[in-house]
Amino acid sequence: MLEETQYYFNQAADVLGLSEKVRRILLTPFRVIKVEIITEDDQGQLMHHLGYRIQHNKVRGPMKGGLRFHPTVNEDHAASLASLMTWKTAVVDLPFGGAKGGINCDPTMMSERALHAVTRKFVEQIKEVIGPTLDIPAPDVNTTPKVMGWIMDEYSKYAGFSPGVVTGKPLHLFGSPGREEATGRGLMIVLQEALKDRGQVLSNMTVAMQGFGNVGSHAARLLAAEGAKIVAVGDHKGGVSRADGLPVGDLIDWVQEHRTVQGFPGGNACAGSDVLTWKADVLIPAALGDVLTKDNAHEVQAKIILEGANGPTTPEANEILQKRNVLIIPDILANAGGVTVSYFEWAQNIQQFRWETEQVQKELSKIMRKAYRDVTELAKEKKVDLRTAAFLLGIRRVGQAALSRVHISEDIQF
């Protein structure tokens, strides 16, 4: 995945005419942390995991990015996602840099007590390099508001009361209204803007969705509330479809109980992977990366791809889809609603003043719509696709901030 992120970065860097040296500086992480986590399971047996935190760039502010608990977590994967966070926060113009990390564990195979111990041990080992003005973790795959609360509590043992060390916390533990649904709401807002440019509206759209966790379920709920038909949903275990639109509320209830869409009685069973090539106006990959590849890109029927996941489209698939005139709204723009409301939560924690839900939603809408316009205007100016334009915008803002902080004799233009 790291090579893919660098590929997209280099496409934008080519347009900017950046030298190899400048590219290397912008791509190299500021700091790489790898720690060994040794705990005991419920039977008293030793567990061994590795934890990572890649801090990519801090020129625009404290570093920001999620923590992922998944067996596939490794240094390269975290480095790729940390880089994406640097450009993402710049695209939506937040005062943050990028970071990412996690633990190579499988929470589905662990008790809550064991997961709690692993989380606290991880925080204990990285506490010196995270903090409200240093690096602020957030939820990602398999990490929940409860996990964020554990992180806040463990860090506060050493630093004193510090709710701003992490975002995505429970509402009753200094979290923000609207944070849980933020990525899904951001997806809806950006899609509304894209449809407006095409003279279309959500109420006439059919949507296929791959992944139905936090991002997918909230996006589906919000899109359905605006009249869109969610015609197919797939996950790692299976899929379900319905031509006249799935009853999203009932599906959410089913998934909360069964942890999969498989077997949902309100639709027809299908393979989870079939959803990627389903006949629908919009496809939302909202799970893990690299699901759209050269092997299935030719079969995608959607005319708009809204990237809810990080890195769901490989470069080969991206090229195929571009040639087929499929509109791809890239991850570093489309799913930035999460980090945007994380910013609001952090600001509330720093100020010790809570916003109302209406204010959160209003400010999120304003930032996401402006970011969409910034990217589309740059795409038209440079005659490039939205992904390249988003990277262009992010690189330019990071580069300009970096040059403003130091004296460099060499003439570098962003």
N, C-alpha and C positions, 0 to 999 in steps of 0.2 A: 504493500500500500504506500510505503514511503516513496518508491520510485514513481508511482502514479501522481502523487501530490507534487513532486518535483517536476514532472512532465507538464502539468498544468501551470505551475509557477513559471517554467521556462518559456511556455508559449506567450505569457504576458510579458516576461522579461525581454523577449525578442522584440516585441512591439515597442517597448521602452528603450531598447538599444543598450541594455545594461551589460557591463563587462563581466567576464567570468569571475573576477575577483569580487565584485560587488554582489553577484549572485551567491557566491560561496558565503560571504559575510551574512547575507540576509537569510540563508537557509540553515546555517549552523546554529544549533541550540545554544542558548546562554549557559544552561546548566543541565546535566543529566544525573539523576539520582536513581540508584538501584539498591534495594535493601533486602535482606533476608528476614523472613518472618517465620519464627518457630513458635508454635502454640500446641495445645493439646485438644483432641476431639472429646466427645462426651464419654468415650470409653477409656480416656487417659492415654491414648496413643498419640505419639508425636505427629504433628502436621507440619509440612514444609512448603512455604510459598515464597514467591518473589514479588516484591512491590516496586513500582516504577513511578517516577514523577519527572517528566521532561518539561523543563522551563525554557520555552523557545525564545521569547523576545519581551523586553520590558521597557522599550523606549517610549511607549504611549501611556504607561501606567502600570499598576500591579498586574501580575500575570493571572490569567483566568482560564479555567477549563475543567472539564469533568473528570470524575474518577470512575473507571469501568472495572467491574468484577466479572471476569470471564476467562475461561481457560486459554483463549487465544492472545491474551495481553502479553506483549513483549516490548522490547526497547524500540524496535523499528516501527511497530504499530503505534506506540505512544508518540514517537517523534513525528510521525505523519500527522496525527490528529492535533498535536500541539502546534505544528506549523499552520494547519488549517484554522486553528483558533486565533492565531495572530492576524491572519488576513480577514477572518470573519468579524472580529471586534472592530477592525479598522473600517470594514465595509459599512457597518451600521454606526460608525463614528463614536464608539464608546471609549472612555479613558482607561483602556486595559491593553495588556499584551496577551500573548497566548501561552497556554500550558496544557498538559494532559497527563493522565497516568492511570494507575489502577493496580490490581492484584490478579495474578494468574490463578484464581480460584473459581470454583463452580458453586455458587450459592444454592443452587437447586439440590445439591448433594450434601449440604451442610445444615446443621441445626442452627437456630438463631443464636444460641449461646456461643457456638463455635465461630460463627460469623462476627459476632460482637467482639470476641477476643482477637480475631485476626485484624479487624478494623482498628481497634485501639492500639494494637502493637505497631501497626503501620504508621499511625499518627505519631506515636511516641518516637519513632525512628526518623520522621521527617519534620518534626515540630520546629526545628531551627530555621527551616527554609520556606515555611508557609506562614501566613499571617495576613491581617486585613490590609496591610500596605505592601505586602510582598507577593503573595500568591494565594488565590482564593479558590479552592476546589468547589465542585458542584456535582449534582447527580449525573449519571450516564447509564449505560447498560447495566442492569441488575443492581443499581444503587438507588436507594429510596430516601424519602424525607427522614425516616427513622435512622438510617445510616448516617445521614448528614448531622442529625442530632448527636449521635455518638461522637462524631468527629469534633463538633463544637465543644462537647463536654470534656473530651480528652485533652484537646488543646488548651482549654481554659484552666485545667489543672496546673499547667505550667506558666501560662501567661496572664492569668486573671480573666475576668469576665470578657469574652471575646466573641460575640455572636457574628461579627463581620468576617470571621476567618473562613466561613463556608456559606454557600447559599443553597437554596432548595430545602431548607429546614421545615419542619412542621409549623403550621400557622401559630400554634400555641407555644412555640419555642423560637419566636422572633423571625419566623418566615414571612413571606410576603403574600398577600392576596393575589391570586392570578398566576403564581409561579408554576403550579403543577400543570396547568393547561397552556402555558406560554408558548412552547414550541408549536403545538397544534394550532393555536390562534394565529401565530405569526405566519404559518403556512397558508391559512385561509386568507389572511390579509394580502399577502403577496400574490396569491392566485387571483383574488378579486382585481388587483391592479393589472395583472397580465391579461385577464379576460376583458377588462375595460379597453385596453389597447386594441383588442381584436373585435370589439363591438359585440361581445358576448356577456352572459351573466351566469352566475352560479346555478340558478334555478333550472337552467337548461342542460346542466352538465351531468354526465355519468362518470363515476370515479371507481377505479380499482386500487386496492391498497395492499401492499405487502408489508406485514408487520402490524401488530395490533396491541403494542404495549402502551406506555404513557403517551408517546407522540402520536401513534396511529389512532388510538381510541379517542383522544381529545379532538384530533383533526376531523375524524369521521363524524363525531357528535356535532361539532360546530358547522361543518359543511352541510350535513343533513338538515340542521336547523335553518340554513339559508336556502333550502330547497333542492340541493344536489342529491342525486341518487347514488348511494354506495352499492355498487352492483356485485363486487367481489372483494373478499378479504382473505388473505392467506397468512399463515405463520409457519414455524418450524415443524409443526406436526400435521398440518393439513389446511384445507381451505373451505370456504362456503360462498355460494353465489345466489343471486336472485335478480332477475331481469328488471323487476319494477322497484328495486331498492330494498336492501336489508333493513330490518327494524333495528337501528343502531343501539338504542337504549337497551333492548332485550339482549343484543349480542354482547354489550359491555357487561351486563349482569352475568351472562353465561361464562364469559372469560374470567371474571373475578372469582367464580366458583371452580371452574375446571382448568384454568390456566392455559387454555387453547381455544381457538375457534372451532376446532374439529368436533364434529358431532352436534353442532348447533341445529336445533330442530326447525328454526325459522328460515332455512334456505336449503339449497342443494349442495351436496358434498362435491368437492373438487380437490385436485392436488394443490398444495400451497404454492408450488413454483409456477403453476398455470396462470396465476393472477398477474404475473409480470407481462404476459402476452395477451391479456384479456381484451375483449372488444369494449373499450371505454374511451371517453374523451380525455380523461386525465388519469395518469398513473402516478401513485405516490409510493415510492420505495421508502419505508419508514422503519427498517430494522437494521441489519448489519451492512457492511460495505461489500463492494464487488459482486453485486447480484445481477447487474446488467453487464453482459460480456459480449464478445464477438460472436459467441455461439447462439445467443438469443436476441440480439439487438435487431436483426432483420425481421423478427417475428413480432416485435412490439407494435401494437395497433393504436395505442394512445397518441394523440397529437401534441400533448403537453406532458412533460415529466417534471414533477415537483419533488425535489430531493429532500425528503424528511430525514433520512439517515445521513451519516457522514461518509462520503466516498462511495456511494452505491454504484457509480458508473465508471467502468474502466476506460482508459484512453481509447482503446480500440472500439468499444461500444459507443463512446462519445462521438468519434469520427463517423461511424456508420449512421448514427441517429441524426447528426448534423446534415449529412448528405441527403437524408430522407426528409429534411425540413421539419423535424420534430423539435418543438421548443423545449429546451432544457433550462429550468430555473435552478441554478446550482446551489449546492448545500450551503456554501458560505454566505449566501443571501437568504435562501428559502427557510432554513431552520434556525436562523439567528434570533428568533423570538425568545428562545430559552435563555440565552446569555444576556439578552436585553433586559428581561425581567429579573434575572440574577443581579444585574447592575442596579435595578431599582431596589432589590432587597438589601444589597450591600449599602446603598445610600441611606436607606431607612435605618439600618443597624448603626451606621456611623453617626447619624443624626439623632438616634433614639426617638424616632418619630414615625408612626405608621401611616401609610397612605390607605385610602379607601380603594376598593376594587375598581370603581369607575375611573379613578385617576390612573391606576395602573394600566387599564385597558386603553384609555385615551392616549397616554404617552407611548404605549407600545405601538398603537396604530400609527401615530405620527412618525415615529422613528422608522418603522418598517416601510411605510409608504414613501418616505423620503429616500431611504436606501434603494428601493426599487427604481425610483426615478433617477437617482444618481447613476446607477448601473446601466439602465437602458439608454440614458443620454450619452454616456461614455461609449456604449456599444455602437450607437449610431455615428458618433464623431469619429471613432477609430475603425468603423466598419468591421467589427468583430462580433462573435457570439457573446451571450450573456456571461458564460463562465469566464472567458478570457477577460471580459470587461470588469467582472467582479474582482478577479485577481489583480488586474491593472489598478483598480481603485485602491484596493488594500495595500499593495506594494508601494504605490505612490504616497499614500498617507503615512505609512511606516517609514519609508525612506526620507520623506521631508522632515518628520519628527526627529529621526536620527541625526540628520545634518544640522538641525537647529540646536542640538544639544552639545555639539563638539565643534572644534575648529579643524577643518580639513582643507588643505591647500589644493588638492586635486579637484578639478571641476567635475562634479557628478550631478546629472539632471534627472529628476523624477517627474 
